[in-house]
Amino acid sequence: MSNRDIYVAKMKLQLDELNAQMGKAEARAKEAREEVRDKYKEEMAKLHAQSQLAVAKLEELQTAGETTWEAMVAEMEKIRDAFTHSFSYFKSQVK
């Protein structure tokens, strides 16, 4: 397995784990008080959009040529980091 394949597999695993955690947080948000439930729904919509962006970028990364690989890895990591930070913030708000 090449370094590229390992990286893609690792990134996919991280995104899958974030999405699974997001599902759990979404379930908790549904149990929240009514006055905050709409805000949680809005934030979950943003998280879902970030997740879709990350998955799309990962798919693009898998087909990237060698000349664009390095730049795309940096982009992928920025997208993943933004998604992770947004999710962490959301999770800290849903208690």
KAPE-V829616 format. One record per residue. N is the residue number from 0. PHI is phi in degrees with one decimal (999 if undefined). PSI is psi as a letter, one per 20 degrees, with the letter a starting at -180 (* if undefined). OMEGA is omega in whole degrees, -180 to 180 (none if undefined). Layout:
{{N:PHI:PSI:OMEGA} {N:PHI:PSI:OMEGA}}
This chain:
{{0:999:p:-178} {1:-77.6:r:177} {2:-59.5:h:179} {3:-62.2:g:180} {4:-62.7:g:179} {5:-63.4:g:180} {6:-61.8:g:-179} {7:-62.2:g:179} {8:-63.3:g:180} {9:-63.5:g:-179} {10:-65.4:g:179} {11:-62.2:g:178} {12:-60.9:g:179} {13:-62.0:g:179} {14:-66.1:g:178} {15:-61.6:g:179} {16:-65.2:g:178} {17:-62.4:g:180} {18:-64.4:h:178} {19:-65.5:g:178} {20:-64.8:h:179} {21:-63.7:h:177} {22:-61.0:g:178} {23:-64.7:g:180} {24:-66.1:h:178} {25:-64.1:h:178} {26:-63.6:g:178} {27:-65.3:h:-179} {28:-63.9:h:179} {29:-66.4:h:179} {30:-89.1:i:-177} {31:-70.5:r:177} {32:-59.0:q:-175} {33:-57.7:h:-176} {34:-67.4:h:178} {35:-105.6:i:-177} {36:-60.2:g:-180} {37:-64.7:h:177} {38:-64.8:g:178} {39:-61.8:g:179} {40:-61.6:g:179} {41:-62.8:g:180} {42:-66.5:h:178} {43:-64.1:h:177} {44:-61.7:g:178} {45:-65.1:g:179} {46:-64.7:g:178} {47:-62.7:h:178} {48:-63.8:g:178} {49:-64.3:h:178} {50:-62.2:g:179} {51:-62.8:h:177} {52:-62.5:g:-180} {53:-64.5:g:179} {54:-65.1:g:179} {55:-63.4:g:179} {56:-66.0:h:178} {57:-63.8:g:178} {58:-62.5:g:178} {59:-64.4:h:-180} {60:-62.7:h:-179} {61:-63.0:h:-178} {62:-102.8:j:-177} {63:-67.0:q:175} {64:-77.5:r:-178} {65:-59.2:h:-177} {66:-70.9:h:-179} {67:-104.3:i:-175} {68:-54.7:g:-176} {69:-58.9:g:-179} {70:-64.7:h:-179} {71:-70.8:h:176} {72:-62.2:g:179} {73:-61.5:g:177} {74:-62.5:g:-179} {75:-60.3:g:-179} {76:-67.5:h:176} {77:-65.1:g:180} {78:-64.7:g:179} {79:-62.1:g:180} {80:-63.7:g:179} {81:-63.3:g:179} {82:-63.1:g:180} {83:-61.4:g:-179} {84:-65.8:g:178} {85:-61.2:g:180} {86:-66.1:g:180} {87:-60.1:g:178} {88:-64.5:g:180} {89:-58.4:g:-178} {90:-60.8:h:180} {91:-69.6:h:180} {92:-85.8:h:-178} {93:-99.5:n:180} {94:-131.6:*:none}}
